[in-house]
Amino acid sequence: MKERQIIPFRFTSKISEFDAEMLEDIGSSLQEQRKAILPSENVFKYTHGKKWRTIIAENNDQDDDGQMQTHSSEIQIPVQEVVDNDLGSLVRYRNSIVSGLIKDLMQSIYQAVNDSTEKTGNVIGARSGSFTAEHFVEMLEKIEFGVDRDGNVSLPEIHASPELVKKMLQVLSVQGPEFEKRVQEITQRKSEAALARENDRKSKFPKHGDK
């Protein structure tokens, strides 16, 4: 009697379909999480080449060339999970890939911001837990507020480690009314300046109906 041959991956014709569906699912999840970091209207697709030269860099005689960066995420699936037909591992490892790619993206964003601020000197010296209320004021003074598509001022966000955030909250929570008034005055002044810049920018474009 001939021994029955065990053929792994019997449905090989379905592998490409599975891969396509998995990649599409990962891509959709990645886009949804990325929206919390980068609004969809600020994301563009680039389909040719690896570098570009921005108009700002050209006009200011800068050497800042845009460069494509690869984001990656690596996972390992134990053989035993395959042997046990653990379908739940598909969800776990899919989530692991997405979180790994998001983490890699955030690291590149923070690195780009750090390189830019170091180059321009737009930094404050609050290291090794030495954060003070004056550092917060200095930080506000160095930030240029923006304006969104709806004409609303975009207030700055703070991205920091949990330890530093806790320290900042402790320091700022004990400041008195005078400090709060000072912060409000700076915020108001920065907001008005942002709106003035936006109005100036918009005034350079012809309005609909103008000849």
KANORJO-V187550 format. One record per residue. N is the residue number from 1. RES is the residue in one small letter. D_FIRST is the distance of its C-alpha to the first C-alpha in whole Angstrom. Layout:
N_RES_D_FIRST, N_RES_D_FIRST
//
This chain:
1_m_0, 2_k_4, 3_e_6, 4_r_9, 5_q_12, 6_i_15, 7_i_18, 8_p_22, 9_f_25, 10_r_23, 11_f_26, 12_t_28, 13_s_30, 14_k_32, 15_i_32, 16_s_36, 17_e_37, 18_f_36, 19_d_38, 20_a_41, 21_e_41, 22_m_41, 23_l_44, 24_e_46, 25_d_46, 26_i_47, 27_g_50, 28_s_51, 29_s_51, 30_l_53, 31_q_56, 32_e_56, 33_q_57, 34_r_59, 35_k_61, 36_a_63, 37_i_63, 38_l_64, 39_p_65, 40_s_64, 41_e_67, 42_n_67, 43_v_64, 44_f_63, 45_k_60, 46_y_61, 47_t_59, 48_h_60, 49_g_61, 50_k_61, 51_k_65, 52_w_68, 53_r_71, 54_t_73, 55_i_77, 56_i_78, 57_a_77, 58_e_79, 59_n_82, 60_n_82, 61_d_81, 62_q_78, 63_d_75, 64_d_73, 65_d_70, 66_g_67, 67_q_64, 68_m_61, 69_q_59, 70_t_55, 71_h_54, 72_s_50, 73_s_48, 74_e_45, 75_i_43, 76_q_40, 77_i_37, 78_p_35, 79_v_31, 80_q_31, 81_e_33, 82_v_30, 83_v_27, 84_d_29, 85_n_30, 86_d_33, 87_l_35, 88_g_38, 89_s_38, 90_l_39, 91_v_42, 92_r_43, 93_y_42, 94_r_44, 95_n_47, 96_s_47, 97_i_47, 98_v_50, 99_s_52, 100_g_51, 101_l_52, 102_i_55, 103_k_56, 104_d_56, 105_l_58, 106_m_61, 107_q_61, 108_s_62, 109_i_65, 110_y_66, 111_q_66, 112_a_68, 113_v_70, 114_n_71, 115_d_72, 116_s_74, 117_t_76, 118_e_76, 119_k_77, 120_t_80, 121_g_81, 122_n_81, 123_v_80, 124_i_81, 125_g_81, 126_a_79, 127_r_77, 128_s_76, 129_g_77, 130_s_80, 131_f_80, 132_t_84, 133_a_85, 134_e_87, 135_h_83, 136_f_82, 137_v_86, 138_e_85, 139_m_82, 140_l_83, 141_e_86, 142_k_83, 143_i_81, 144_e_82, 145_f_81, 146_g_79, 147_v_79, 148_d_76, 149_r_76, 150_d_78, 151_g_81, 152_n_80, 153_v_81, 154_s_77, 155_l_78, 156_p_76, 157_e_73, 158_i_73, 159_h_70, 160_a_70, 161_s_68, 162_p_68, 163_e_70, 164_l_72, 165_v_72, 166_k_73, 167_k_76, 168_m_77, 169_l_78, 170_q_79, 171_v_82, 172_l_83, 173_s_83, 174_v_86, 175_q_88, 176_g_91, 177_p_92, 178_e_94, 179_f_90, 180_e_89, 181_k_92, 182_r_91, 183_v_88, 184_q_88, 185_e_91, 186_i_89, 187_t_86, 188_q_89, 189_r_90, 190_k_87, 191_s_86, 192_e_89, 193_a_88, 194_a_85, 195_l_86, 196_a_89, 197_r_87, 198_e_84, 199_n_87, 200_d_89, 201_r_85, 202_k_85, 203_s_89, 204_k_88, 205_f_86, 206_p_87, 207_k_87, 208_h_86, 209_g_89, 210_d_91, 211_k_92
//
